[in-house]
């Protein structure tokens, strides 16, 4: 497993809120990683959940990410093309985009969603 990580949306939410599901060991590994990214798709997913009243983050994603030194990964046409070719192991379009970005950018996807292991991408299940 490489030390270049892409955070699944729920992991980003958990980190932002200090959720105890992120262990001290996981925090240390993320802090010591070469690079940690969040997807612009995750920011979009969080905004949708906020507008639906399903989520109230303690601070905006951009502010948290800046403070935590988590880099934004824009969504590109290449990412979209890869996502469109993925097998339908998972129907959530945001998760499929994250898988595509991890594939395209050679990143390990950090998630709690074991169903994503069906894709040919490095996964770190927290």
Backbone torsions as a table, in degrees:
resi	resn	phi	psi	omega
1	UNK	NA	133.2	179.4
2	UNK	-81.4	173.0	179.6
3	UNK	-108.2	35.3	172.7
4	UNK	-116.1	113.6	-169.8
5	UNK	-116.9	145.8	169.7
6	UNK	-118.7	124.3	-177.0
7	UNK	-84.0	130.5	170.0
8	UNK	-66.3	155.9	-174.8
9	UNK	-55.9	-45.5	-177.9
10	UNK	-65.9	-31.6	176.7
11	UNK	-67.0	-42.2	176.5
12	UNK	-60.1	-43.6	178.1
13	UNK	-62.5	-45.7	-179.4
14	UNK	-62.8	-42.3	178.2
15	UNK	-62.7	-44.7	-178.7
16	UNK	-61.4	-34.3	-177.2
17	UNK	-95.4	-3.0	-178.4
18	UNK	71.4	28.2	-177.6
19	UNK	-60.3	137.9	-176.6
20	UNK	-72.4	-8.0	176.4
21	UNK	-69.1	-16.1	174.5
22	UNK	-91.9	109.3	-176.0
23	UNK	-71.6	163.6	176.7
24	UNK	-60.7	-39.4	178.7
25	UNK	-64.2	-40.9	178.4
26	UNK	-65.6	-42.0	177.6
27	UNK	-58.9	-43.2	179.8
28	UNK	-64.0	-44.6	-179.6
29	UNK	-63.3	-41.2	177.7
30	UNK	-65.9	-42.3	-179.8
31	UNK	-63.4	-34.7	-177.4
32	UNK	-88.8	-3.3	-177.0
33	UNK	-65.9	154.8	176.1
34	UNK	-61.6	-47.0	177.9
35	UNK	-152.0	143.1	175.0
36	UNK	-127.8	131.8	-177.8
37	UNK	-122.2	154.9	164.5
38	UNK	-124.2	149.8	-177.7
39	UNK	-87.8	145.3	170.9
40	UNK	-58.8	-28.6	176.4
41	UNK	-63.4	-35.4	177.2
42	UNK	-67.2	-41.0	177.2
43	UNK	-60.9	-39.8	177.7
44	UNK	-64.8	-45.9	179.1
45	UNK	-60.7	-42.4	178.4
46	UNK	-63.7	-42.3	179.0
47	UNK	-61.5	-39.9	177.6
48	UNK	-63.0	-45.1	179.6
49	UNK	-64.5	-37.4	176.6
50	UNK	-63.0	-48.1	-176.7
51	UNK	-66.9	-24.5	176.8
52	UNK	-86.0	-1.7	179.8
53	UNK	76.8	15.6	-178.8
54	UNK	-92.0	-8.5	-174.5
55	UNK	-154.8	138.2	173.8
56	UNK	-132.6	88.5	-178.9
57	UNK	-61.6	150.8	-179.6
58	UNK	-65.9	-25.6	176.2
59	UNK	-156.4	158.5	179.5
60	UNK	-58.3	147.8	-179.8
61	UNK	-53.8	-46.2	-176.6
62	UNK	-61.8	-39.4	179.7
63	UNK	-68.6	-45.6	178.9
64	UNK	-61.8	-47.6	-176.8
65	UNK	-61.2	-42.0	179.1
66	UNK	-60.9	-46.9	-179.1
67	UNK	-64.9	-38.0	-177.5
68	UNK	-87.8	0.1	-178.6
69	UNK	59.5	44.8	174.9
70	UNK	-105.0	122.7	-174.4
71	UNK	-85.3	143.5	176.5
72	UNK	-78.4	136.6	174.3
73	UNK	-111.3	108.4	178.6
74	UNK	-64.5	156.8	173.8
75	UNK	-89.5	127.6	-178.8
76	UNK	-114.1	168.5	175.6
77	UNK	-60.0	-40.1	178.4
78	UNK	-58.6	-43.8	177.8
79	UNK	-59.9	-44.4	-179.0
80	UNK	-63.2	-40.3	179.9
81	UNK	-65.4	-40.8	177.7
82	UNK	-65.9	-44.1	180.0
83	UNK	-59.0	-39.3	-179.5
84	UNK	-67.1	-20.8	-179.3
85	UNK	-97.6	-3.8	-178.3
86	UNK	-69.8	144.9	173.4
87	UNK	-63.7	154.5	-175.3
88	UNK	-84.6	50.5	175.1
89	UNK	-65.9	-29.3	-174.2
90	UNK	-137.6	130.6	-174.6
91	UNK	-92.3	-14.2	-178.1
92	UNK	-68.3	117.7	-176.3
93	UNK	-65.1	-30.0	178.2
94	UNK	-68.6	-44.2	178.2
95	UNK	-64.5	-39.1	178.7
96	UNK	-64.1	-37.6	176.9
97	UNK	-65.0	-42.6	179.2
98	UNK	-62.2	-40.9	176.5
99	UNK	-60.6	-46.1	-179.7
100	UNK	-61.2	-42.8	179.0
101	UNK	-64.6	-41.5	178.9
102	UNK	-62.6	-40.7	177.6
103	UNK	-63.6	-51.0	-175.0
104	UNK	-63.4	-36.0	-173.7
105	UNK	-102.4	5.4	-179.7
106	UNK	56.1	52.1	-179.3
107	UNK	-113.1	154.2	171.8
108	UNK	-90.9	126.7	-179.7
109	UNK	-83.8	123.0	179.9
110	UNK	-96.3	119.6	-172.6
111	UNK	-152.4	168.3	168.3
112	UNK	-110.9	0.2	-176.4
113	UNK	-90.0	98.3	-177.7
114	UNK	-64.4	-20.5	179.5
115	UNK	-64.6	-21.8	-179.5
116	UNK	-72.8	-12.5	177.1
117	UNK	-65.3	-16.1	179.4
118	UNK	-69.9	-15.8	179.1
119	UNK	-89.8	155.1	179.6
120	UNK	-84.4	72.0	-178.4
121	UNK	-149.5	143.5	176.0
122	UNK	-63.8	131.1	-179.1
123	UNK	-126.5	135.9	169.4
124	UNK	-114.7	108.1	179.7
125	UNK	-88.0	117.4	178.1
126	UNK	-89.0	NA	NA
